[in-house]
Amino acid sequence: EPAFTRDGSFKRTAEGLVVTNDGLPLAGDITVPIDARRVTINANGEVFAFFDGDP
């Protein structure tokens, strides 16, 4: 069952899964590559990962 949060803080597990601070995975099982240096989520909910050498 999906859960919702307004906290706005997330973290990445060792496997790259994005979870809430309580450890619950985000809907859609969003996974970020381990070598990503920065992650942003835009107003449309799209998730972008940035790597070394990206602007």
PDB file of N, CA, C, O and CB in Angstrom:
ATOM      1  N   GLU A   1       0.847  -1.181   0.000  1.00  0.00           N
ATOM      2  CA  GLU A   1       0.000   0.000   0.000  1.00  0.00           C
ATOM      3  C   GLU A   1       0.889   1.238   0.000  1.00  0.00           C
ATOM      4  O   GLU A   1       1.804   1.334   0.817  1.00  0.00           O
ATOM      5  CB  GLU A   1      -0.962   0.001   1.223  1.00  0.00           C
ATOM      6  N   PRO A   2       0.636   2.194  -0.905  1.00  0.00           N
ATOM      7  CA  PRO A   2       1.472   3.397  -0.964  1.00  0.00           C
ATOM      8  C   PRO A   2       1.355   4.232   0.301  1.00  0.00           C
ATOM      9  O   PRO A   2       0.308   4.277   0.946  1.00  0.00           O
ATOM     10  CB  PRO A   2       1.094   4.242  -2.169  1.00  0.00           C
ATOM     11  N   ALA A   3       2.443   4.881   0.633  1.00  0.00           N
ATOM     12  CA  ALA A   3       2.460   5.826   1.746  1.00  0.00           C
ATOM     13  C   ALA A   3       2.899   7.173   1.196  1.00  0.00           C
ATOM     14  O   ALA A   3       3.544   7.243   0.149  1.00  0.00           O
ATOM     15  CB  ALA A   3       3.409   5.343   2.904  1.00  0.00           C
ATOM     16  N   PHE A   4       2.557   8.223   1.889  1.00  0.00           N
ATOM     17  CA  PHE A   4       2.892   9.569   1.453  1.00  0.00           C
ATOM     18  C   PHE A   4       3.662  10.278   2.554  1.00  0.00           C
ATOM     19  O   PHE A   4       3.484   9.990   3.738  1.00  0.00           O
ATOM     20  CB  PHE A   4       1.623  10.361   1.075  1.00  0.00           C
ATOM     21  N   THR A   5       4.516  11.205   2.153  1.00  0.00           N
ATOM     22  CA  THR A   5       5.266  11.995   3.122  1.00  0.00           C
ATOM     23  C   THR A   5       5.352  13.433   2.638  1.00  0.00           C
ATOM     24  O   THR A   5       5.398  13.699   1.437  1.00  0.00           O
ATOM     25  CB  THR A   5       6.681  11.407   3.345  1.00  0.00           C
ATOM     26  N   ARG A   6       5.372  14.332   3.571  1.00  0.00           N
ATOM     27  CA  ARG A   6       5.584  15.745   3.251  1.00  0.00           C
ATOM     28  C   ARG A   6       6.935  16.203   3.781  1.00  0.00           C
ATOM     29  O   ARG A   6       7.282  17.381   3.698  1.00  0.00           O
ATOM     30  CB  ARG A   6       4.451  16.618   3.840  1.00  0.00           C
ATOM     31  N   ASP A   7       7.682  15.268   4.321  1.00  0.00           N
ATOM     32  CA  ASP A   7       8.977  15.579   4.915  1.00  0.00           C
ATOM     33  C   ASP A   7       9.925  16.197   3.894  1.00  0.00           C
ATOM     34  O   ASP A   7      10.622  17.165   4.198  1.00  0.00           O
ATOM     35  CB  ASP A   7       9.600  14.321   5.510  1.00  0.00           C
ATOM     36  N   GLY A   8       9.953  15.644   2.689  1.00  0.00           N
ATOM     37  CA  GLY A   8      10.822  16.170   1.644  1.00  0.00           C
ATOM     38  C   GLY A   8      12.259  15.699   1.730  1.00  0.00           C
ATOM     39  O   GLY A   8      13.082  16.067   0.892  1.00  0.00           O
ATOM     40  N   SER A   9      12.570  14.894   2.726  1.00  0.00           N
ATOM     41  CA  SER A   9      13.924  14.369   2.870  1.00  0.00           C
ATOM     42  C   SER A   9      13.928  12.892   2.511  1.00  0.00           C
ATOM     43  O   SER A   9      13.093  12.118   2.979  1.00  0.00           O
ATOM     44  CB  SER A   9      14.457  14.584   4.310  1.00  0.00           C
ATOM     45  N   PHE A  10      14.878  12.523   1.675  1.00  0.00           N
ATOM     46  CA  PHE A  10      15.001  11.140   1.254  1.00  0.00           C
ATOM     47  C   PHE A  10      16.445  10.715   1.392  1.00  0.00           C
ATOM     48  O   PHE A  10      17.345  11.548   1.507  1.00  0.00           O
ATOM     49  CB  PHE A  10      14.506  10.948  -0.194  1.00  0.00           C
ATOM     50  N   LYS A  11      16.655   9.425   1.379  1.00  0.00           N
ATOM     51  CA  LYS A  11      18.017   8.902   1.374  1.00  0.00           C
ATOM     52  C   LYS A  11      18.072   7.717   0.431  1.00  0.00           C
ATOM     53  O   LYS A  11      17.045   7.200  -0.008  1.00  0.00           O
ATOM     54  CB  LYS A  11      18.478   8.497   2.806  1.00  0.00           C
ATOM     55  N   ARG A  12      19.280   7.301   0.131  1.00  0.00           N
ATOM     56  CA  ARG A  12      19.495   6.191  -0.798  1.00  0.00           C
ATOM     57  C   ARG A  12      20.076   5.020  -0.022  1.00  0.00           C
ATOM     58  O   ARG A  12      21.011   5.182   0.763  1.00  0.00           O
ATOM     59  CB  ARG A  12      20.438   6.606  -1.974  1.00  0.00           C
ATOM     60  N   THR A  13      19.513   3.843  -0.250  1.00  0.00           N
ATOM     61  CA  THR A  13      20.045   2.643   0.394  1.00  0.00           C
ATOM     62  C   THR A  13      21.329   2.214  -0.312  1.00  0.00           C
ATOM     63  O   THR A  13      21.684   2.766  -1.354  1.00  0.00           O
ATOM     64  CB  THR A  13      18.998   1.491   0.378  1.00  0.00           C
ATOM     65  N   ALA A  14      22.011   1.243   0.249  1.00  0.00           N
ATOM     66  CA  ALA A  14      23.238   0.722  -0.360  1.00  0.00           C
ATOM     67  C   ALA A  14      22.977   0.167  -1.755  1.00  0.00           C
ATOM     68  O   ALA A  14      23.880   0.120  -2.590  1.00  0.00           O
ATOM     69  CB  ALA A  14      23.851  -0.364   0.524  1.00  0.00           C
ATOM     70  N   GLU A  15      21.737  -0.252  -2.004  1.00  0.00           N
ATOM     71  CA  GLU A  15      21.371  -0.791  -3.315  1.00  0.00           C
ATOM     72  C   GLU A  15      20.921   0.300  -4.282  1.00  0.00           C
ATOM     73  O   GLU A  15      20.645   0.017  -5.448  1.00  0.00           O
ATOM     74  CB  GLU A  15      20.267  -1.824  -3.162  1.00  0.00           C
ATOM     75  N   GLY A  16      20.846   1.556  -3.805  1.00  0.00           N
ATOM     76  CA  GLY A  16      20.454   2.667  -4.658  1.00  0.00           C
ATOM     77  C   GLY A  16      18.976   3.003  -4.618  1.00  0.00           C
ATOM     78  O   GLY A  16      18.542   3.925  -5.309  1.00  0.00           O
ATOM     79  N   LEU A  17      18.188   2.281  -3.828  1.00  0.00           N
ATOM     80  CA  LEU A  17      16.751   2.539  -3.732  1.00  0.00           C
ATOM     81  C   LEU A  17      16.522   3.812  -2.920  1.00  0.00           C
ATOM     82  O   LEU A  17      17.108   3.982  -1.851  1.00  0.00           O
ATOM     83  CB  LEU A  17      16.009   1.331  -3.085  1.00  0.00           C
ATOM     84  N   VAL A  18      15.675   4.703  -3.422  1.00  0.00           N
ATOM     85  CA  VAL A  18      15.361   5.942  -2.715  1.00  0.00           C
ATOM     86  C   VAL A  18      14.243   5.654  -1.718  1.00  0.00           C
ATOM     87  O   VAL A  18      13.188   5.133  -2.081  1.00  0.00           O
ATOM     88  CB  VAL A  18      14.950   7.080  -3.712  1.00  0.00           C
ATOM     89  N   VAL A  19      14.494   6.006  -0.448  1.00  0.00           N
ATOM     90  CA  VAL A  19      13.544   5.724   0.622  1.00  0.00           C
ATOM     91  C   VAL A  19      13.322   6.976   1.469  1.00  0.00           C
ATOM     92  O   VAL A  19      14.113   7.919   1.428  1.00  0.00           O
ATOM     93  CB  VAL A  19      14.044   4.556   1.501  1.00  0.00           C
ATOM     94  N   THR A  20      12.233   6.965   2.235  1.00  0.00           N
ATOM     95  CA  THR A  20      11.984   8.045   3.188  1.00  0.00           C
ATOM     96  C   THR A  20      12.945   7.892   4.356  1.00  0.00           C
ATOM     97  O   THR A  20      13.661   6.895   4.452  1.00  0.00           O
ATOM     98  CB  THR A  20      10.503   8.038   3.682  1.00  0.00           C
ATOM     99  N   ASN A  21      12.960   8.878   5.238  1.00  0.00           N
ATOM    100  CA  ASN A  21      13.821   8.783   6.418  1.00  0.00           C
ATOM    101  C   ASN A  21      13.425   7.622   7.321  1.00  0.00           C
ATOM    102  O   ASN A  21      14.222   7.179   8.148  1.00  0.00           O
ATOM    103  CB  ASN A  21      13.776  10.083   7.204  1.00  0.00           C
ATOM    104  N   ASP A  22      12.193   7.123   7.167  1.00  0.00           N
ATOM    105  CA  ASP A  22      11.746   5.953   7.926  1.00  0.00           C
ATOM    106  C   ASP A  22      12.105   4.647   7.231  1.00  0.00           C
ATOM    107  O   ASP A  22      11.806   3.567   7.741  1.00  0.00           O
ATOM    108  CB  ASP A  22      10.246   6.017   8.149  1.00  0.00           C
ATOM    109  N   GLY A  23      12.752   4.741   6.054  1.00  0.00           N
ATOM    110  CA  GLY A  23      13.173   3.548   5.332  1.00  0.00           C
ATOM    111  C   GLY A  23      12.136   2.968   4.392  1.00  0.00           C
ATOM    112  O   GLY A  23      12.328   1.875   3.860  1.00  0.00           O
ATOM    113  N   LEU A  24      11.031   3.686   4.176  1.00  0.00           N
ATOM    114  CA  LEU A  24       9.989   3.203   3.268  1.00  0.00           C
ATOM    115  C   LEU A  24      10.322   3.611   1.839  1.00  0.00           C
ATOM    116  O   LEU A  24      10.649   4.773   1.600  1.00  0.00           O
ATOM    117  CB  LEU A  24       8.600   3.752   3.678  1.00  0.00           C
ATOM    118  N   PRO A  25      10.249   2.686   0.878  1.00  0.00           N
ATOM    119  CA  PRO A  25      10.584   3.028  -0.509  1.00  0.00           C
ATOM    120  C   PRO A  25       9.555   3.979  -1.111  1.00  0.00           C
ATOM    121  O   PRO A  25       8.371   3.925  -0.778  1.00  0.00           O
ATOM    122  CB  PRO A  25      10.684   1.759  -1.362  1.00  0.00           C
ATOM    123  N   LEU A  26      10.022   4.842  -1.997  1.00  0.00           N
ATOM    124  CA  LEU A  26       9.112   5.724  -2.712  1.00  0.00           C
ATOM    125  C   LEU A  26       8.291   4.909  -3.697  1.00  0.00           C
ATOM    126  O   LEU A  26       8.739   3.869  -4.180  1.00  0.00           O
ATOM    127  CB  LEU A  26       9.885   6.846  -3.440  1.00  0.00           C
ATOM    128  N   ALA A  27       7.087   5.384  -3.995  1.00  0.00           N
ATOM    129  CA  ALA A  27       6.240   4.712  -4.981  1.00  0.00           C
ATOM    130  C   ALA A  27       6.990   4.636  -6.298  1.00  0.00           C
ATOM    131  O   ALA A  27       7.649   5.597  -6.697  1.00  0.00           O
ATOM    132  CB  ALA A  27       4.880   5.454  -5.161  1.00  0.00           C
ATOM    133  N   GLY A  28       6.897   3.520  -6.963  1.00  0.00           N
ATOM    134  CA  GLY A  28       7.586   3.344  -8.231  1.00  0.00           C
ATOM    135  C   GLY A  28       8.976   2.767  -8.083  1.00  0.00           C
ATOM    136  O   GLY A  28       9.688   2.602  -9.073  1.00  0.00           O
ATOM    137  N   ASP A  29       9.373   2.455  -6.855  1.00  0.00           N
ATOM    138  CA  ASP A  29      10.702   1.879  -6.610  1.00  0.00           C
ATOM    139  C   ASP A  29      11.789   2.629  -7.368  1.00  0.00           C
ATOM    140  O   ASP A  29      12.461   2.062  -8.230  1.00  0.00           O
ATOM    141  CB  ASP A  29      10.723   0.404  -7.006  1.00  0.00           C
ATOM    142  N   ILE A  30      11.953   3.890  -7.046  1.00  0.00           N
ATOM    143  CA  ILE A  30      12.951   4.728  -7.712  1.00  0.00           C
ATOM    144  C   ILE A  30      14.338   4.321  -7.232  1.00  0.00           C
ATOM    145  O   ILE A  30      14.628   4.319  -6.035  1.00  0.00           O
ATOM    146  CB  ILE A  30      12.692   6.240  -7.435  1.00  0.00           C
ATOM    147  N   THR A  31      15.182   3.980  -8.191  1.00  0.00           N
ATOM    148  CA  THR A  31      16.554   3.590  -7.891  1.00  0.00           C
ATOM    149  C   THR A  31      17.503   4.580  -8.548  1.00  0.00           C
ATOM    150  O   THR A  31      17.338   4.938  -9.713  1.00  0.00           O
ATOM    151  CB  THR A  31      16.843   2.142  -8.373  1.00  0.00           C
ATOM    152  N   VAL A  32      18.499   5.016  -7.785  1.00  0.00           N
ATOM    153  CA  VAL A  32      19.493   5.964  -8.274  1.00  0.00           C
ATOM    154  C   VAL A  32      20.828   5.232  -8.351  1.00  0.00           C
ATOM    155  O   VAL A  32      21.223   4.579  -7.385  1.00  0.00           O
ATOM    156  CB  VAL A  32      19.588   7.234  -7.348  1.00  0.00           C
ATOM    157  N   PRO A  33      21.527   5.327  -9.475  1.00  0.00           N
ATOM    158  CA  PRO A  33      22.826   4.668  -9.583  1.00  0.00           C
ATOM    159  C   PRO A  33      23.762   5.103  -8.451  1.00  0.00           C
ATOM    160  O   PRO A  33      23.763   6.264  -8.043  1.00  0.00           O
ATOM    161  CB  PRO A  33      23.466   4.973 -10.945  1.00  0.00           C
ATOM    162  N   ILE A  34      24.536   4.176  -7.967  1.00  0.00           N
ATOM    163  CA  ILE A  34      25.434   4.430  -6.844  1.00  0.00           C
ATOM    164  C   ILE A  34      26.427   5.548  -7.146  1.00  0.00           C
ATOM    165  O   ILE A  34      26.818   6.284  -6.241  1.00  0.00           O
ATOM    166  CB  ILE A  34      26.185   3.162  -6.480  1.00  0.00           C
ATOM    167  N   ASP A  35      26.844   5.687  -8.413  1.00  0.00           N
ATOM    168  CA  ASP A  35      27.847   6.698  -8.750  1.00  0.00           C
ATOM    169  C   ASP A  35      27.253   8.075  -9.041  1.00  0.00           C
ATOM    170  O   ASP A  35      27.983   8.979  -9.446  1.00  0.00           O
ATOM    171  CB  ASP A  35      28.639   6.241  -9.939  1.00  0.00           C
ATOM    172  N   ALA A  36      25.951   8.255  -8.844  1.00  0.00           N
ATOM    173  CA  ALA A  36      25.337   9.577  -9.025  1.00  0.00           C
ATOM    174  C   ALA A  36      25.844  10.511  -7.936  1.00  0.00           C
ATOM    175  O   ALA A  36      25.916  10.133  -6.766  1.00  0.00           O
ATOM    176  CB  ALA A  36      23.775   9.487  -8.993  1.00  0.00           C
ATOM    177  N   ARG A  37      26.191  11.716  -8.320  1.00  0.00           N
ATOM    178  CA  ARG A  37      26.710  12.706  -7.371  1.00  0.00           C
ATOM    179  C   ARG A  37      25.625  13.634  -6.845  1.00  0.00           C
ATOM    180  O   ARG A  37      25.758  14.203  -5.761  1.00  0.00           O
ATOM    181  CB  ARG A  37      27.800  13.525  -8.024  1.00  0.00           C
ATOM    182  N   ARG A  38      24.541  13.785  -7.622  1.00  0.00           N
ATOM    183  CA  ARG A  38      23.467  14.692  -7.224  1.00  0.00           C
ATOM    184  C   ARG A  38      22.175  14.186  -7.831  1.00  0.00           C
ATOM    185  O   ARG A  38      22.168  13.644  -8.936  1.00  0.00           O
ATOM    186  CB  ARG A  38      23.758  16.161  -7.669  1.00  0.00           C
ATOM    187  N   VAL A  39      21.086  14.364  -7.106  1.00  0.00           N
ATOM    188  CA  VAL A  39      19.765  13.951  -7.582  1.00  0.00           C
ATOM    189  C   VAL A  39      18.811  15.116  -7.385  1.00  0.00           C
ATOM    190  O   VAL A  39      18.820  15.761  -6.337  1.00  0.00           O
ATOM    191  CB  VAL A  39      19.255  12.672  -6.833  1.00  0.00           C
ATOM    192  N   THR A  40      17.983  15.387  -8.395  1.00  0.00           N
ATOM    193  CA  THR A  40      16.953  16.409  -8.263  1.00  0.00           C
ATOM    194  C   THR A  40      15.612  15.821  -8.688  1.00  0.00           C
ATOM    195  O   THR A  40      15.545  14.889  -9.490  1.00  0.00           O
ATOM    196  CB  THR A  40      17.300  17.665  -9.109  1.00  0.00           C
ATOM    197  N   ILE A  41      14.559  16.386  -8.136  1.00  0.00           N
ATOM    198  CA  ILE A  41      13.193  16.022  -8.513  1.00  0.00           C
ATOM    199  C   ILE A  41      12.504  17.317  -8.909  1.00  0.00           C
ATOM    200  O   ILE A  41      12.403  18.243  -8.103  1.00  0.00           O
ATOM    201  CB  ILE A  41      12.421  15.279  -7.336  1.00  0.00           C
ATOM    202  N   ASN A  42      12.026  17.386 -10.162  1.00  0.00           N
ATOM    203  CA  ASN A  42      11.418  18.637 -10.624  1.00  0.00           C
ATOM    204  C   ASN A  42       9.948  18.720 -10.216  1.00  0.00           C
ATOM    205  O   ASN A  42       9.416  17.806  -9.587  1.00  0.00           O
ATOM    206  CB  ASN A  42      11.549  18.762 -12.148  1.00  0.00           C
ATOM    207  N   ALA A  43       9.303  19.818 -10.580  1.00  0.00           N
ATOM    208  CA  ALA A  43       7.911  20.067 -10.197  1.00  0.00           C
ATOM    209  C   ALA A  43       6.948  19.029 -10.760  1.00  0.00           C
ATOM    210  O   ALA A  43       5.860  18.837 -10.216  1.00  0.00           O
ATOM    211  CB  ALA A  43       7.491  21.442 -10.656  1.00  0.00           C
ATOM    212  N   ASN A  44       7.336  18.356 -11.844  1.00  0.00           N
ATOM    213  CA  ASN A  44       6.494  17.309 -12.433  1.00  0.00           C
ATOM    214  C   ASN A  44       6.738  15.944 -11.800  1.00  0.00           C
ATOM    215  O   ASN A  44       6.093  14.962 -12.166  1.00  0.00           O
ATOM    216  CB  ASN A  44       6.739  17.225 -13.929  1.00  0.00           C
ATOM    217  N   GLY A  45       7.674  15.882 -10.844  1.00  0.00           N
ATOM    218  CA  GLY A  45       7.978  14.621 -10.181  1.00  0.00           C
ATOM    219  C   GLY A  45       9.009  13.778 -10.899  1.00  0.00           C
ATOM    220  O   GLY A  45       9.242  12.630 -10.521  1.00  0.00           O
ATOM    221  N   GLU A  46       9.636  14.333 -11.940  1.00  0.00           N
ATOM    222  CA  GLU A  46      10.670  13.591 -12.664  1.00  0.00           C
ATOM    223  C   GLU A  46      11.965  13.610 -11.859  1.00  0.00           C
ATOM    224  O   GLU A  46      12.355  14.641 -11.310  1.00  0.00           O
ATOM    225  CB  GLU A  46      10.896  14.191 -14.082  1.00  0.00           C
ATOM    226  N   VAL A  47      12.619  12.465 -11.800  1.00  0.00           N
ATOM    227  CA  VAL A  47      13.849  12.320 -11.028  1.00  0.00           C
ATOM    228  C   VAL A  47      15.033  12.315 -11.984  1.00  0.00           C
ATOM    229  O   VAL A  47      15.041  11.589 -12.978  1.00  0.00           O
ATOM    230  CB  VAL A  47      13.824  11.023 -10.170  1.00  0.00           C
ATOM    231  N   PHE A  48      16.038  13.137 -11.670  1.00  0.00           N
ATOM    232  CA  PHE A  48      17.236  13.238 -12.495  1.00  0.00           C
ATOM    233  C   PHE A  48      18.460  12.963 -11.642  1.00  0.00           C
ATOM    234  O   PHE A  48      18.587  13.490 -10.536  1.00  0.00           O
ATOM    235  CB  PHE A  48      17.336  14.628 -13.161  1.00  0.00           C
ATOM    236  N   ALA A  49      19.359  12.140 -12.154  1.00  0.00           N
ATOM    237  CA  ALA A  49      20.628  11.853 -11.484  1.00  0.00           C
ATOM    238  C   ALA A  49      21.744  12.500 -12.292  1.00  0.00           C
ATOM    239  O   ALA A  49      21.743  12.451 -13.522  1.00  0.00           O
ATOM    240  CB  ALA A  49      20.862  10.307 -11.332  1.00  0.00           C
ATOM    241  N   PHE A  50      22.691  13.103 -11.592  1.00  0.00           N
ATOM    242  CA  PHE A  50      23.826  13.765 -12.230  1.00  0.00           C
ATOM    243  C   PHE A  50      25.109  13.073 -11.800  1.00  0.00           C
ATOM    244  O   PHE A  50      25.236  12.613 -10.665  1.00  0.00           O
ATOM    245  CB  PHE A  50      23.868  15.277 -11.873  1.00  0.00           C
ATOM    246  N   PHE A  51      26.054  13.008 -12.726  1.00  0.00           N
ATOM    247  CA  PHE A  51      27.296  12.276 -12.511  1.00  0.00           C
ATOM    248  C   PHE A  51      28.484  13.208 -12.676  1.00  0.00           C
ATOM    249  O   PHE A  51      28.334  14.323 -13.176  1.00  0.00           O
ATOM    250  CB  PHE A  51      27.406  11.087 -13.481  1.00  0.00           C
ATOM    251  N   ASP A  52      29.664  12.764 -12.261  1.00  0.00           N
ATOM    252  CA  ASP A  52      30.877  13.547 -12.477  1.00  0.00           C
ATOM    253  C   ASP A  52      30.954  13.943 -13.943  1.00  0.00           C
ATOM    254  O   ASP A  52      30.732  13.113 -14.825  1.00  0.00           O
ATOM    255  CB  ASP A  52      32.146  12.751 -12.051  1.00  0.00           C
ATOM    256  N   GLY A  53      31.267  15.201 -14.205  1.00  0.00           N
ATOM    257  CA  GLY A  53      31.374  15.686 -15.570  1.00  0.00           C
ATOM    258  C   GLY A  53      30.085  16.280 -16.104  1.00  0.00           C
ATOM    259  O   GLY A  53      30.109  16.952 -17.136  1.00  0.00           O
ATOM    260  N   ASP A  54      28.954  16.056 -15.434  1.00  0.00           N
ATOM    261  CA  ASP A  54      27.691  16.672 -15.854  1.00  0.00           C
ATOM    262  C   ASP A  54      27.686  18.135 -15.419  1.00  0.00           C
ATOM    263  O   ASP A  54      28.299  18.491 -14.412  1.00  0.00           O
ATOM    264  CB  ASP A  54      26.463  15.908 -15.253  1.00  0.00           C
ATOM    265  N   PRO A  55      26.991  18.983 -16.182  1.00  0.00           N
ATOM    266  CA  PRO A  55      26.918  20.411 -15.789  1.00  0.00           C
ATOM    267  C   PRO A  55      26.134  20.617 -14.509  1.00  0.00           C
ATOM    268  O   PRO A  55      25.985  21.750 -14.052  1.00  0.00           O
ATOM    269  CB  PRO A  55      26.283  21.235 -16.900  1.00  0.00           C
TER     270      PRO A  55
END
